Amino acid sequence: MTAVKRCAVCSRFRAYEESDRFCLACGHEGIEAACECGRTFEYALHEGEGELYCPRCGRSLRGRSSDFV
């Protein structure tokens, strides 16, 4: 089964299998299945470039996670 996940390092959204751990684009082990508020990322895969925010909590989803700064 695939799920949309976001890389916490390069911010890219991709469809990954549940057992995938590494980002396809940058190779880092930091893909996330949901925003900090729990909202899953399915809505984000087909969005265009530019700023993207979680529709539930408003958090910006572009840029690095605070864990990687």
MOPAC internal coordinates of N, CA, C and O (Angstrom, degrees):
PM7 1SCF
backbone

  N    0.0000 0     0.00 0     0.00 0    0    0    0
  C    1.4507 1     0.00 0     0.00 0    1    0    0
  C    1.5262 1   108.53 1     0.00 0    2    1    0
  O    1.2310 1   120.10 1   -42.89 1    3    2    1
  N    1.3175 1   117.42 1   137.11 1    3    2    1
  C    1.4553 1   121.42 1   179.66 1    5    3    2
  C    1.5192 1   111.16 1  -102.90 1    6    5    3
  O    1.2310 1   121.55 1   -26.04 1    7    6    5
  N    1.3227 1   114.64 1   153.96 1    7    6    5
  C    1.4573 1   121.61 1   177.20 1    9    7    6
  C    1.5198 1   107.75 1  -142.24 1   10    9    7
  O    1.2310 1   120.65 1   -30.10 1   11   10    9
  N    1.3200 1   116.37 1   149.90 1   11   10    9
  C    1.4516 1   120.33 1   175.95 1   13   11   10
  C    1.5149 1   107.94 1   -79.02 1   14   13   11
  O    1.2310 1   121.08 1   -51.83 1   15   14   13
  N    1.3384 1   115.53 1   128.17 1   15   14   13
  C    1.4534 1   120.48 1   178.58 1   17   15   14
  C    1.5186 1   109.05 1  -131.01 1   18   17   15
  O    1.2310 1   121.27 1   -24.30 1   19   18   17
  N    1.3329 1   115.17 1   155.70 1   19   18   17
  C    1.4589 1   122.44 1  -179.99 1   21   19   18
  C    1.5131 1   108.74 1  -114.70 1   22   21   19
  O    1.2310 1   120.92 1   -43.50 1   23   22   21
  N    1.3295 1   115.85 1   136.50 1   23   22   21
  C    1.4565 1   119.84 1   175.40 1   25   23   22
  C    1.5259 1   108.28 1   -79.07 1   26   25   23
  O    1.2310 1   120.18 1   -51.16 1   27   26   25
  N    1.3153 1   117.26 1   128.84 1   27   26   25
  C    1.4581 1   121.81 1  -179.86 1   29   27   26
  C    1.5242 1   111.95 1   -73.37 1   30   29   27
  O    1.2310 1   119.82 1   167.58 1   31   30   29
  N    1.3349 1   117.95 1   -12.42 1   31   30   29
  C    1.4601 1   121.17 1  -178.41 1   33   31   30
  C    1.5268 1   111.24 1   -96.44 1   34   33   31
  O    1.2310 1   119.88 1   125.61 1   35   34   33
  N    1.3362 1   117.83 1   -54.39 1   35   34   33
  C    1.4667 1   120.00 1  -176.30 1   37   35   34
  C    1.5305 1   113.44 1  -100.94 1   38   37   35
  O    1.2310 1   119.37 1   175.06 1   39   38   37
  N    1.3091 1   118.82 1    -4.94 1   39   38   37
  C    1.4704 1   125.95 1   175.34 1   41   39   38
  C    1.5195 1   115.31 1    72.15 1   42   41   39
  O    1.2310 1   119.41 1  -170.73 1   43   42   41
  N    1.3242 1   118.74 1     9.27 1   43   42   41
  C    1.4607 1   119.95 1  -177.70 1   45   43   42
  C    1.5255 1   111.17 1   -81.07 1   46   45   43
  O    1.2310 1   121.17 1   -37.79 1   47   46   45
  N    1.3249 1   115.36 1   142.21 1   47   46   45
  C    1.4580 1   122.79 1   176.59 1   49   47   46
  C    1.5148 1   108.71 1   -99.16 1   50   49   47
  O    1.2310 1   120.43 1   -44.06 1   51   50   49
  N    1.3252 1   116.78 1   135.94 1   51   50   49
  C    1.4616 1   122.60 1   178.70 1   53   51   50
  C    1.5254 1   108.54 1  -148.49 1   54   53   51
  O    1.2310 1   121.24 1   -16.67 1   55   54   53
  N    1.3180 1   115.24 1   163.33 1   55   54   53
  C    1.4644 1   120.42 1   172.73 1   57   55   54
  C    1.5258 1   107.55 1   -90.41 1   58   57   55
  O    1.2310 1   120.37 1   -58.59 1   59   58   57
  N    1.3148 1   116.90 1   121.41 1   59   58   57
  C    1.4627 1   123.19 1  -179.66 1   61   59   58
  C    1.5170 1   109.94 1  -122.24 1   62   61   59
  O    1.2310 1   121.08 1   -23.40 1   63   62   61
  N    1.3163 1   115.55 1   156.60 1   63   62   61
  C    1.4619 1   120.07 1   170.51 1   65   63   62
  C    1.5219 1   108.10 1   -78.82 1   66   65   63
  O    1.2310 1   120.28 1   -20.98 1   67   66   65
  N    1.3128 1   117.07 1   159.02 1   67   66   65
  C    1.4625 1   121.31 1  -176.07 1   69   67   66
  C    1.5235 1   112.68 1   -58.47 1   70   69   67
  O    1.2310 1   119.71 1   146.55 1   71   70   69
  N    1.3265 1   118.16 1   -33.45 1   71   70   69
  C    1.4650 1   120.69 1  -177.04 1   73   71   70
  C    1.5337 1   113.76 1   -85.19 1   74   73   71
  O    1.2310 1   119.53 1   175.27 1   75   74   73
  N    1.3336 1   118.49 1    -4.73 1   75   74   73
  C    1.4645 1   120.96 1   179.61 1   77   75   74
  C    1.5234 1   109.99 1   -69.77 1   78   77   75
  O    1.2310 1   120.94 1   -41.33 1   79   78   77
  N    1.3428 1   115.81 1   138.67 1   79   78   77
  C    1.4641 1   120.54 1  -179.07 1   81   79   78
  C    1.5157 1   113.34 1  -121.70 1   82   81   79
  O    1.2310 1   120.16 1   160.31 1   83   82   81
  N    1.3502 1   117.30 1   -19.69 1   83   82   81
  C    1.4567 1   120.54 1  -172.81 1   85   83   82
  C    1.5228 1   111.20 1  -112.81 1   86   85   83
  O    1.2310 1   121.11 1   -37.52 1   87   86   85
  N    1.3312 1   115.48 1   142.48 1   87   86   85
  C    1.4572 1   121.99 1   179.35 1   89   87   86
  C    1.5263 1   110.49 1   -66.45 1   90   89   87
  O    1.2310 1   120.25 1   -46.38 1   91   90   89
  N    1.2992 1   117.13 1   133.62 1   91   90   89
  C    1.4562 1   123.01 1   177.86 1   93   91   90
  C    1.5235 1   111.58 1   -67.46 1   94   93   91
  O    1.2310 1   119.86 1   146.84 1   95   94   93
  N    1.3271 1   117.88 1   -33.16 1   95   94   93
  C    1.4618 1   121.56 1  -175.08 1   97   95   94
  C    1.5238 1   113.40 1   -84.20 1   98   97   95
  O    1.2310 1   119.32 1   136.66 1   99   98   97
  N    1.3283 1   118.90 1   -43.34 1   99   98   97
  C    1.4674 1   119.90 1  -174.59 1  101   99   98
  C    1.5226 1   113.75 1  -118.52 1  102  101   99
  O    1.2310 1   119.60 1   170.19 1  103  102  101
  N    1.3344 1   118.36 1    -9.81 1  103  102  101
  C    1.4532 1   121.88 1   175.08 1  105  103  102
  C    1.5123 1   116.46 1    84.01 1  106  105  103
  O    1.2310 1   119.82 1   177.76 1  107  106  105
  N    1.3224 1   117.96 1    -2.24 1  107  106  105
  C    1.4612 1   119.85 1  -178.89 1  109  107  106
  C    1.5241 1   111.94 1   -76.60 1  110  109  107
  O    1.2310 1   121.26 1   -29.83 1  111  110  109
  N    1.3124 1   115.19 1   150.17 1  111  110  109
  C    1.4654 1   121.62 1   176.14 1  113  111  110
  C    1.5194 1   107.63 1   -90.20 1  114  113  111
  O    1.2310 1   120.96 1   -90.27 1  115  114  113
  N    1.3104 1   115.78 1    89.73 1  115  114  113
  C    1.4521 1   119.34 1  -177.29 1  117  115  114
  C    1.5131 1   112.42 1  -167.73 1  118  117  115
  O    1.2310 1   119.87 1  -145.71 1  119  118  117
  N    1.3310 1   117.85 1    34.29 1  119  118  117
  C    1.4636 1   118.56 1  -179.90 1  121  119  118
  C    1.5290 1   109.40 1   -84.48 1  122  121  119
  O    1.2310 1   121.72 1   -42.19 1  123  122  121
  N    1.3232 1   114.32 1   137.81 1  123  122  121
  C    1.4613 1   122.57 1  -175.96 1  125  123  122
  C    1.5208 1   109.50 1  -115.09 1  126  125  123
  O    1.2310 1   120.48 1   -39.22 1  127  126  125
  N    1.3177 1   116.68 1   140.78 1  127  126  125
  C    1.4617 1   121.66 1  -179.49 1  129  127  126
  C    1.5200 1   113.10 1   -91.27 1  130  129  127
  O    1.2310 1   120.19 1   166.74 1  131  130  129
  N    1.3372 1   117.24 1   -13.26 1  131  130  129
  C    1.4591 1   119.96 1  -176.18 1  133  131  130
  C    1.5196 1   110.25 1  -156.31 1  134  133  131
  O    1.2310 1   120.94 1   -20.55 1  135  134  133
  N    1.3121 1   115.81 1   159.45 1  135  134  133
  C    1.4584 1   122.99 1   173.45 1  137  135  134
  C    1.5297 1   109.09 1   -65.72 1  138  137  135
  O    1.2310 1   120.34 1   -15.21 1  139  138  137
  N    1.3176 1   116.96 1   164.79 1  139  138  137
  C    1.4657 1   120.85 1   177.35 1  141  139  138
  C    1.5278 1   112.47 1   -56.90 1  142  141  139
  O    1.2310 1   120.61 1   152.36 1  143  142  141
  N    1.3362 1   116.43 1   -27.64 1  143  142  141
  C    1.4724 1   120.10 1  -179.13 1  145  143  142
  C    1.5286 1   112.09 1   -82.44 1  146  145  143
  O    1.2310 1   120.00 1   172.62 1  147  146  145
  N    1.3370 1   117.60 1    -7.38 1  147  146  145
  C    1.4586 1   121.11 1   179.08 1  149  147  146
  C    1.5099 1   114.86 1   102.52 1  150  149  147
  O    1.2310 1   119.29 1   170.81 1  151  150  149
  N    1.3282 1   118.96 1    -9.19 1  151  150  149
  C    1.4678 1   122.53 1  -179.64 1  153  151  150
  C    1.5249 1   108.88 1   -70.30 1  154  153  151
  O    1.2310 1   119.97 1   -54.56 1  155  154  153
  N    1.3288 1   117.66 1   125.44 1  155  154  153
  C    1.4652 1   120.96 1  -179.70 1  157  155  154
  C    1.5269 1   110.03 1   -73.24 1  158  157  155
  O    1.2310 1   120.48 1   -16.23 1  159  158  157
  N    1.3320 1   116.68 1   163.77 1  159  158  157
  C    1.4555 1   122.00 1  -170.87 1  161  159  158
  C    1.5240 1   115.31 1   -96.37 1  162  161  159
  O    1.2310 1   118.25 1  -166.61 1  163  162  161
  N    1.3096 1   120.94 1    13.39 1  163  162  161
  C    1.4618 1   121.28 1  -177.44 1  165  163  162
  C    1.5270 1   112.75 1   -55.26 1  166  165  163
  O    1.2310 1   119.74 1   143.35 1  167  166  165
  N    1.3071 1   118.10 1   -36.65 1  167  166  165
  C    1.4590 1   122.27 1  -178.02 1  169  167  166
  C    1.5295 1   112.14 1   -65.41 1  170  169  167
  O    1.2310 1   119.32 1   154.82 1  171  170  169
  N    1.3247 1   118.90 1   -25.18 1  171  170  169
  C    1.4567 1   122.79 1  -170.00 1  173  171  170
  C    1.5256 1   114.45 1   -83.96 1  174  173  171
  O    1.2310 1   119.48 1   159.38 1  175  174  173
  N    1.3065 1   118.61 1   -20.62 1  175  174  173
  C    1.4565 1   120.78 1  -172.68 1  177  175  174
  C    1.5285 1   112.74 1   -61.51 1  178  177  175
  O    1.2310 1   119.53 1   145.87 1  179  178  177
  N    1.3080 1   118.50 1   -34.13 1  179  178  177
  C    1.4636 1   121.67 1  -175.09 1  181  179  178
  C    1.5222 1   112.96 1  -102.61 1  182  181  179
  O    1.2310 1   120.06 1  -170.99 1  183  182  181
  N    1.3100 1   117.49 1     9.01 1  183  182  181
  C    1.4617 1   120.46 1   178.38 1  185  183  182
  C    1.5205 1   109.81 1   -79.46 1  186  185  183
  O    1.2310 1   120.79 1   -25.04 1  187  186  185
  N    1.3101 1   116.09 1   154.96 1  187  186  185
  C    1.4532 1   121.24 1  -178.93 1  189  187  186
  C    1.5192 1   112.68 1   -78.75 1  190  189  187
  O    1.2310 1   121.25 1     6.94 1  191  190  189
  N    1.3171 1   115.22 1  -173.06 1  191  190  189
  C    1.4618 1   121.25 1   178.97 1  193  191  190
  C    1.5267 1   109.91 1   -74.15 1  194  193  191
  O    1.2310 1   121.33 1   -11.00 1  195  194  193
  N    1.2997 1   115.06 1   169.00 1  195  194  193
  C    1.4602 1   120.42 1   179.39 1  197  195  194
  C    1.5200 1   110.38 1   105.18 1  198  197  195
  O    1.2310 1   121.31 1     9.76 1  199  198  197
  N    1.3090 1   115.09 1  -170.24 1  199  198  197
  C    1.4601 1   119.89 1  -179.17 1  201  199  198
  C    1.5223 1   110.79 1   -65.17 1  202  201  199
  O    1.2310 1   121.33 1   -39.08 1  203  202  201
  N    1.3198 1   115.05 1   140.92 1  203  202  201
  C    1.4562 1   121.16 1   177.84 1  205  203  202
  C    1.5184 1   107.63 1  -135.24 1  206  205  203
  O    1.2310 1   120.50 1   -47.71 1  207  206  205
  N    1.3197 1   116.65 1   132.29 1  207  206  205
  C    1.4565 1   122.39 1  -177.33 1  209  207  206
  C    1.5071 1   110.43 1  -123.77 1  210  209  207
  O    1.2310 1   120.88 1   -30.44 1  211  210  209
  N    1.3207 1   115.93 1   149.56 1  211  210  209
  C    1.4649 1   120.84 1   174.81 1  213  211  210
  C    1.5179 1   108.30 1   -66.30 1  214  213  211
  O    1.2310 1   119.67 1   -51.69 1  215  214  213
  N    1.3359 1   118.24 1   128.31 1  215  214  213
  C    1.4610 1   119.91 1  -179.15 1  217  215  214
  C    1.5276 1   113.40 1   -71.90 1  218  217  215
  O    1.2310 1   119.96 1   167.34 1  219  218  217
  N    1.3189 1   117.68 1   -12.66 1  219  218  217
  C    1.4593 1   120.49 1   179.71 1  221  219  218
  C    1.5288 1   112.37 1   -90.14 1  222  221  219
  O    1.2310 1   120.57 1   130.99 1  223  222  221
  N    1.3471 1   116.52 1   -49.01 1  223  222  221
  C    1.4711 1   119.05 1  -174.59 1  225  223  222
  C    1.5232 1   113.73 1  -113.05 1  226  225  223
  O    1.2310 1   119.74 1   168.82 1  227  226  225
  N    1.3424 1   118.11 1   -11.18 1  227  226  225
  C    1.4573 1   121.58 1   177.86 1  229  227  226
  C    1.5201 1   114.75 1    84.38 1  230  229  227
  O    1.2310 1   119.36 1  -176.90 1  231  230  229
  N    1.3144 1   118.83 1     3.10 1  231  230  229
  C    1.4664 1   122.23 1  -179.54 1  233  231  230
  C    1.5232 1   110.42 1   -64.42 1  234  233  231
  O    1.2310 1   120.09 1   -42.48 1  235  234  233
  N    1.3299 1   117.44 1   137.52 1  235  234  233
  C    1.4593 1   121.95 1   176.56 1  237  235  234
  C    1.5227 1   108.70 1   -69.44 1  238  237  235
  O    1.2310 1   120.18 1   -46.73 1  239  238  237
  N    1.3276 1   117.26 1   133.27 1  239  238  237
  C    1.4564 1   122.10 1  -177.97 1  241  239  238
  C    1.5180 1   112.25 1  -107.28 1  242  241  239
  O    1.2310 1   119.62 1  -165.43 1  243  242  241
  N    1.3101 1   118.33 1    14.57 1  243  242  241
  C    1.4583 1   122.23 1   174.18 1  245  243  242
  C    1.5198 1   107.92 1  -105.86 1  246  245  243
  O    1.2310 1   120.76 1   -32.80 1  247  246  245
  N    1.2990 1   116.15 1   147.20 1  247  246  245
  C    1.4543 1   119.68 1   180.00 1  249  247  246
  C    1.5039 1   111.62 1    96.60 1  250  249  247
  O    1.2310 1   120.96 1    -7.85 1  251  250  249
  N    1.3104 1   115.77 1   172.15 1  251  250  249
  C    1.4607 1   121.80 1  -174.88 1  253  251  250
  C    1.5159 1   112.59 1   -77.35 1  254  253  251
  O    1.2310 1   121.94 1   -28.61 1  255  254  253
  N    1.3102 1   113.88 1   151.39 1  255  254  253
  C    1.4563 1   121.25 1   171.52 1  257  255  254
  C    1.5198 1   108.52 1   -66.59 1  258  257  255
  O    1.2310 1   119.54 1   -30.00 1  259  258  257
  N    1.2986 1   118.49 1   150.00 1  259  258  257
  C    1.4654 1   122.26 1   179.51 1  261  259  258
  C    1.5267 1   111.62 1   -61.06 1  262  261  259
  O    1.2310 1   119.65 1   158.33 1  263  262  261
  N    1.3337 1   118.27 1   -21.67 1  263  262  261
  C    1.4565 1   122.14 1   177.50 1  265  263  262
  C    1.5280 1   112.55 1   -68.27 1  266  265  263
  O    1.2310 1   119.81 1   159.83 1  267  266  265
  N    1.3443 1   117.98 1   -20.17 1  267  266  265
  C    1.4514 1   122.04 1  -174.42 1  269  267  266
  C    1.5245 1   113.13 1  -114.65 1  270  269  267
  O    1.2310 1   119.54 1  -168.62 1  271  270  269
  N    1.3148 1   118.49 1    11.38 1  271  270  269
  C    1.4749 1   121.96 1  -178.80 1  273  271  270
  C    1.5035 1   110.35 1   -81.73 1  274  273  271
  O    1.2310 1   120.10 1   180.00 1  275  274  273

